[in-house]
Amino acid sequence: MDIQIIARDGEPEYAVLPWAQYQALLKAAGVTEQPPREATVRHAATADQVLPGLDQLRSLREGKGIAIEALARTVGISPSYLALIESGERQPDAAIRRSLAWELTVPGWRDES
């Protein structure tokens, strides 16, 4: 089985495995009813949607009432690094952008600059 374990603070938090293996585990466990995939998948933005850029990160965070420390902790970076991203002094890598998008519920957020 091809399983990836994701840890936080040295403790296992998530197990990621291929979809076919997940389906086999459900079948072996006798689980026959599954939630519809549409309910659990975040959809990418369509071509005609205008997505916010990283220059709007601070206003998105503040608009949701999230403290910089809380967002940084959930994304897995320091508050000072998040402040640098918000000010435009640093550009986050793709993984951090995805995490920020997830936490701020910005579907399909990509910023290649």
N, C-alpha and C positions, 0 to 999 in steps of 0.2 A: 504494500500500500504506500502511495506517495503522499505523505502527510507533512505539512509544514506547521511547526509550532511557533506561535508568536507570543513572546513573553513581555510582561511589563513589570518593572521593579523586581526582576529576577524570578517571577512566578509565571507559569503558563497561563495565558489569558484566552487565546484562540487556537483552534486547530483548523487548518485549511487543507482541503483535499479535493481531488478532481470530482466533477459532478457525477460521473458514472460510478465512482466508488461510493459517493454519498448515497446515491440511489440504491446501490447494492446493500449498504448498511441499513437503510430504511426498510428494505424488503426483508432482510434477515431478522430485523427487530419486529417484524409484523406490522409495521406502520403502512397503512394503505391510503390514508387520506392526507393530502398535502395542501398547504395554502396555495392559492394561485400565484404564479411567478410574478405577475404584474404588481402584486401587493408588496413584494419584498425587493424588487429591483428598482434602483434609482435610474431614471431615464436620462440619456445624454441630451444635450440641447439640440434643437433642430437648427438648420442653417439660418432661419429667419429670426431666431431669438437673439437678443442683445444681452450678452453676459457682462457682469461687472468685472472690472479689471482689478489688479492688485492695489491700484491707487485708491480703491474704494474699500479696502479691507477694514480699516479702522471704523469707518461709518457703518459697515455691515455688522461688525462685532458690537459696537455701541448700540446700534439699533435693536439688536437682540438682547441687550442688557447683559452681555457676557463680559466679565472682567478679563483683562489681558492675561493675568496669571492663570485663570481657569482655562482659557482657550489654549494657552501655551502648554499647560499640563496635559490636556486631552490630546493635543497634536503630538506631544513628545519632544517639545523644544523648550528652551528657556524663555522666560518673559522678556529678557533683554534682546534675544534674537528676534522674537516676534515684533518687538518695538522697532528694530532695524528694518524688518520686512515692511511693516506698516509705513515707515518713513521713506521707503524707497531706497535706503542705503544698501540693502541686500536683496538678492533674488532667491527665493526658495527653490529647491529642486522639485521634481515632479511629484515625489512621494509626499512632501510637505504640502504642496498645492492641493493634491487630492484630499489629504486629511483636513485641510482648512475648508475646502469645498464641502466635504461631508459634514463637518461640524456646523458650518454656517448654512447648510442646505442650499448650496448653489449647484444645481445639477449640471454636469458636463463642463465645469469650470476648467479652463485651460488658459494659461498666459505664457506664451513662448518668449516674451521679451526678457 
